[in-house]
Amino acid sequence: KTFNSSFNIGFTDTDLNHHFKETDVHGNFGITFLEYLKVYVKGQYGREVHIGLEHVEEAVHDLQMTPRSRAPSVDAHGKLLPAIKEAASVPELGGVDMKLSRKNTTGAYIRAARLFLKGGEGKAPVPTLRISALGEAINSAVAVAVRMQEEGLGRIVQVTTAYPDMPNGRGCAQINVEVERVV
């Protein structure tokens, strides 16, 4: 009202209240940015606008916040579910484990995988290449495995994923891809 009264020809109090109520779609006695934006577009361009963000996200109230892997899992009837134990991978005889990280480029890992599966530099080819990666290196692991299959050097025989806990207490995405050499 103070700003409106500074104009020589401003809105009357009745007009101002009417326009405010029209703008305050949610009826919370305040104008959100989305409400303002809709009015601005209508006034400036003479058209209605659908922004797609009209609904307000609220917190889910039926979930209980618990630290990951500390709370027991229960089924729909409240019965305790047994813990899932992941088997530690046992290296296959004659295979090689490639643990990828973000320290090297994808190209470097592709060259190394090619060398393992083709053989060379006085080394025999390996029958199986197990490629594993955590977090941001997952894309590289997938790229290496797919490239070996595209080049006809290997065949992807198994892909497993996991979300193991890290030493800092947080989980991290993990992938393991087994590539069998094509003879």
N, C-alpha and C positions, 0 to 999 in steps of 0.2 A: 504494500500500500504506500509506503514511503516513497519508493522509486516511482510509482505511478503518479503520485501527487506532484512530482517535480516537473511533469509535462503540463503545458498550457491546456491541451485538450487530452485528458487521460480518460480511462474507463471510470464509470461510476462504481461505487462499492458493490452494487447488485450485479453489474456486468462482470466485474473482477471476480466475485465469488462464483458466478456461473462458469466462467472460463476456467477457473482453477479446478472446480469440481469435474468439468469435462476432461481436463488434462490428467487429473489424479484418478486414473482408471482403477487402481487397486483400492482406493478409498482409505489410504493410510495417512492422510493429511500431509503428504509430501510428494514431490515429483521426482521419480527416478530418471536416470539418464535415458532409458528406453522410452519412457513416456514423453520426455522432452523432445527426443529425436523424432518421434512420430508426429508431434505437433509441428515441429520445425519443417519437416518434409512436406506436410500437408499445406502449411502456410506458404512455403517457398516455391513448391512445385505443383501444388494443387492436387495432390493424389495421396491415397492411403498407402501405407507401407507395412509390409509384414517382415519383421526382422528375424523371426524364428527363435528368439530367446525370451519370449514373453513369460514363460513359466519360471517360477523361482525354485531353484534346487533346494531341497531340504535334507537334513541329516536323516539317515535311516534309523528308526527308533527300535527296531526289533532285533538288532544285532548287538551282541555284547563284545566290547573291545577287549581282546586278550592278546598277549604276546604270541607271536607265531610259534607253532610247534610246542607250546607249553600247555595248552588247554587240551583235554581229552576230546576226541571226536565221538559224537553220539549220533545215532540214527534218528528217524522221525519219531520214534516212540521213546526216546530218551535212553536207549540201551547203549552202553559203552561199546565202541567199535575197537577191534584189535589194531594195534599199530602196524603200519606197513614197513617192513624192513627191506631196504634195498641191498641187493647182493653186491658185494664188491666185485668189480670186474677182474677176472682172472686172465692174465695175458695168455693168448694162444701161442703155442710153440711156433716159431718161424715167422711170426707177425711182428710188426713194428708199431709202436704207439707214437703218434705225432700230437703233441700238445701245443696248440696254437695260442698266441697272445697278440696283443696289438703292437708289440715291439718290432715285428717284421711286417713287410707288405704281403698282400695276398699273392702277388706274383712270386715272391721268394718261396712261399709255402707250396705253390703250384710246381715250381722247379724242383723242390725237394721231394715232393710226392711223386713226380714223374721219374726222378732218379731212383727212388725206392721201388717203384713198380716195374721199371724197365731194366734196372740194374745198370751197372756202369762203373767206371773208375775202379775196376778190379773187384766189384761187389756183385753178388748174385741178386736177382730180383727177389722181393719178398712175396709170399703168397697172400698175405693179408695186411692191410694198412688200416689202423684204427686212429681216426682223427677226432680229437676232442678239443672243445673250446668253452670258455666261460664268457658271459656278458657280451661286450662289444665285439669280441673276436668270433662270435657265432657266425656272422655273415661270411667271414673268411673261410671258416670250416666248411660251410655249405658250398661256397664257390669252388673250393679245392676239390671236394668230392664230385661235384657235378662236372667239373672240367675233366677229371680223370675218366669219368664215364663217357663224356662226349668224345674224348680222344681215343676211346676204345682200349684204354690201358687197364681199366678196372670196372667193376660192377658194384653198385651200392647194394649191399645185402641186408643191412640193418641200420636203422636210425633210432636212437633213444634220446629222450630229453629228461631233464631233472631240474630241480630247484633246491640244491643243497644249501645248508647253512654254512656261512663263512665264519672265520675266526672272530670277526667283529660282531657276530650275532645276527647279522642280516642275511637273507637269502640272495642267491644269484642264479640266473638262468644258465643252464649247461646243455650242451649237445654232444653226442657221441655218434659218429658215423663210421660204419665198418665198410671198407672197400676191399673187395676180393679181386685179385689180379686175374685178368682175362688172358688165357694161354693161347 
